[in-house]
Amino acid sequence: MYPKELVQPMKEELTKVGFEDLTTPEMVQETIKGTDGTLLLVINSVCGCAAGNARPGVRLSLSNENKPDKLATVFAGFDLDAVAEARKLTLPYPPSSPSIALFKSGKLVYFIERHQIEGRNAMMIANDLANAYNKYCGVEAN
């Protein structure tokens, strides 16, 4: 498990822009299953280049006109039980971190795996997310 001093600044990159930090399996279940609209869940990570582009990409994506109703995050290698619960809800995708999931009314509708983040810059990740938001979060998507 990573030390809190290492993880906290990476968590804050998302919590400072409105992400709820989910730290228990119950919080994960309650948040995902209890959100009527859309929910963006970031499985955050220490992983250098992938997470280093994922977090800025996620933040950039929030400037899109259409965006999720709710934002949440779990941290791999730190909030172990919460991440395990989140990964159950992102099946059939294999565990990977960082990764980004979009849920609509508690159902997974879009997922970006680590291999789709690696080697890509923040703007590319933001554009992928914006396209998903336009499909699932816009007025036309309801």
C-alpha positions as a Python dict, from the first residue, in 0.01 Angstrom:
ca = {
    (1, 'M'): (0, 0, 0),
    (2, 'Y'): (127, 346, -87),
    (3, 'P'): (190, 599, 192),
    (4, 'K'): (-72, 873, 239),
    (5, 'E'): (192, 1144, 182),
    (6, 'L'): (250, 1013, -170),
    (7, 'V'): (-115, 957, -258),
    (8, 'Q'): (-280, 1268, -110),
    (9, 'P'): (-156, 1523, -368),
    (10, 'M'): (-268, 1293, -651),
    (11, 'K'): (-609, 1252, -491),
    (12, 'E'): (-637, 1630, -454),
    (13, 'E'): (-580, 1681, -827),
    (14, 'L'): (-932, 1543, -865),
    (15, 'T'): (-1104, 1627, -536),
    (16, 'K'): (-1018, 1997, -578),
    (17, 'V'): (-1229, 2002, -897),
    (18, 'G'): (-1531, 1832, -745),
    (19, 'F'): (-1459, 1458, -737),
    (20, 'E'): (-1587, 1270, -434),
    (21, 'D'): (-1317, 1049, -282),
    (22, 'L'): (-1471, 705, -231),
    (23, 'T'): (-1274, 513, 30),
    (24, 'T'): (-1497, 216, 117),
    (25, 'P'): (-1684, -50, -82),
    (26, 'E'): (-2011, 82, 61),
    (27, 'M'): (-1938, 431, -66),
    (28, 'V'): (-1863, 289, -412),
    (29, 'Q'): (-2187, 88, -424),
    (30, 'E'): (-2397, 372, -286),
    (31, 'T'): (-2250, 628, -525),
    (32, 'I'): (-2262, 420, -843),
    (33, 'K'): (-2595, 249, -783),
    (34, 'G'): (-2749, 560, -625),
    (35, 'T'): (-2676, 804, -909),
    (36, 'D'): (-2979, 843, -1137),
    (37, 'G'): (-2794, 1038, -1405),
    (38, 'T'): (-2436, 1001, -1519),
    (39, 'L'): (-2133, 939, -1303),
    (40, 'L'): (-1767, 958, -1398),
    (41, 'L'): (-1549, 729, -1186),
    (42, 'V'): (-1171, 762, -1208),
    (43, 'I'): (-964, 475, -1076),
    (44, 'N'): (-668, 694, -987),
    (45, 'S'): (-314, 566, -960),
    (46, 'V'): (45, 652, -877),
    (47, 'C'): (154, 514, -1216),
    (48, 'G'): (382, 776, -1368),
    (49, 'C'): (311, 855, -1730),
    (50, 'A'): (-40, 707, -1756),
    (51, 'A'): (-181, 866, -1440),
    (52, 'G'): (18, 1181, -1503),
    (53, 'N'): (-181, 1231, -1823),
    (54, 'A'): (-510, 1080, -1704),
    (55, 'R'): (-573, 1328, -1422),
    (56, 'P'): (-510, 1639, -1635),
    (57, 'G'): (-710, 1483, -1919),
    (58, 'V'): (-1005, 1422, -1689),
    (59, 'R'): (-988, 1779, -1557),
    (60, 'L'): (-972, 1921, -1910),
    (61, 'S'): (-1272, 1712, -2014),
    (62, 'L'): (-1488, 1889, -1760),
    (63, 'S'): (-1483, 2207, -1968),
    (64, 'N'): (-1703, 2027, -2225),
    (65, 'E'): (-2059, 2159, -2250),
    (66, 'N'): (-2200, 1815, -2169),
    (67, 'K'): (-2050, 1650, -1863),
    (68, 'P'): (-2139, 1392, -1600),
    (69, 'D'): (-2385, 1475, -1325),
    (70, 'K'): (-2155, 1338, -1057),
    (71, 'L'): (-1779, 1285, -1021),
    (72, 'A'): (-1609, 1025, -803),
    (73, 'T'): (-1270, 861, -762),
    (74, 'V'): (-1100, 568, -593),
    (75, 'F'): (-726, 524, -555),
    (76, 'A'): (-552, 200, -658),
    (77, 'G'): (-286, 78, -419),
    (78, 'F'): (-435, 281, -135),
    (79, 'D'): (-813, 241, -95),
    (80, 'L'): (-787, -131, -166),
    (81, 'D'): (-1139, -245, -78),
    (82, 'A'): (-1303, 51, -253),
    (83, 'V'): (-1102, -17, -569),
    (84, 'A'): (-1190, -388, -557),
    (85, 'E'): (-1559, -294, -542),
    (86, 'A'): (-1523, -45, -827),
    (87, 'R'): (-1352, -310, -1038),
    (88, 'K'): (-1643, -548, -985),
    (89, 'L'): (-1869, -281, -1132),
    (90, 'T'): (-1644, -223, -1433),
    (91, 'L'): (-1651, -585, -1550),
    (92, 'P'): (-1601, -724, -1811),
    (93, 'Y'): (-1297, -498, -1830),
    (94, 'P'): (-991, -637, -1655),
    (95, 'P'): (-843, -444, -1361),
    (96, 'S'): (-622, -159, -1474),
    (97, 'S'): (-517, 167, -1323),
    (98, 'P'): (-550, 435, -1402),
    (99, 'S'): (-879, 381, -1578),
    (100, 'I'): (-1192, 588, -1630),
    (101, 'A'): (-1552, 467, -1621),
    (102, 'L'): (-1873, 643, -1716),
    (103, 'F'): (-2194, 509, -1564),
    (104, 'K'): (-2550, 603, -1654),
    (105, 'S'): (-2817, 516, -1398),
    (106, 'G'): (-2575, 274, -1234),
    (107, 'K'): (-2480, 92, -1556),
    (108, 'L'): (-2137, 106, -1714),
    (109, 'V'): (-2167, 272, -2057),
    (110, 'Y'): (-1807, 375, -2138),
    (111, 'F'): (-1463, 270, -2016),
    (112, 'I'): (-1106, 378, -2086),
    (113, 'E'): (-844, 122, -1990),
    (114, 'R'): (-486, 199, -1895),
    (115, 'H'): (-355, 87, -2234),
    (116, 'Q'): (-582, 350, -2393),
    (117, 'I'): (-425, 616, -2169),
    (118, 'E'): (-57, 523, -2199),
    (119, 'G'): (134, 721, -2458),
    (120, 'R'): (-149, 969, -2507),
    (121, 'N'): (-149, 1328, -2392),
    (122, 'A'): (-406, 1493, -2167),
    (123, 'M'): (-588, 1664, -2454),
    (124, 'M'): (-638, 1335, -2638),
    (125, 'I'): (-783, 1178, -2323),
    (126, 'A'): (-1004, 1484, -2268),
    (127, 'N'): (-1134, 1460, -2626),
    (128, 'D'): (-1220, 1090, -2583),
    (129, 'L'): (-1410, 1173, -2265),
    (130, 'A'): (-1586, 1472, -2423),
    (131, 'N'): (-1710, 1246, -2703),
    (132, 'A'): (-1848, 1004, -2443),
    (133, 'Y'): (-2010, 1291, -2251),
    (134, 'N'): (-2173, 1417, -2569),
    (135, 'K'): (-2314, 1070, -2631),
    (136, 'Y'): (-2427, 982, -2278),
    (137, 'C'): (-2456, 1307, -2081),
    (138, 'G'): (-2617, 1552, -2319),
    (139, 'V'): (-2980, 1651, -2329),
    (140, 'E'): (-3017, 1438, -2643),
    (141, 'A'): (-2883, 1136, -2451),
    (142, 'N'): (-3176, 1132, -2207),
}
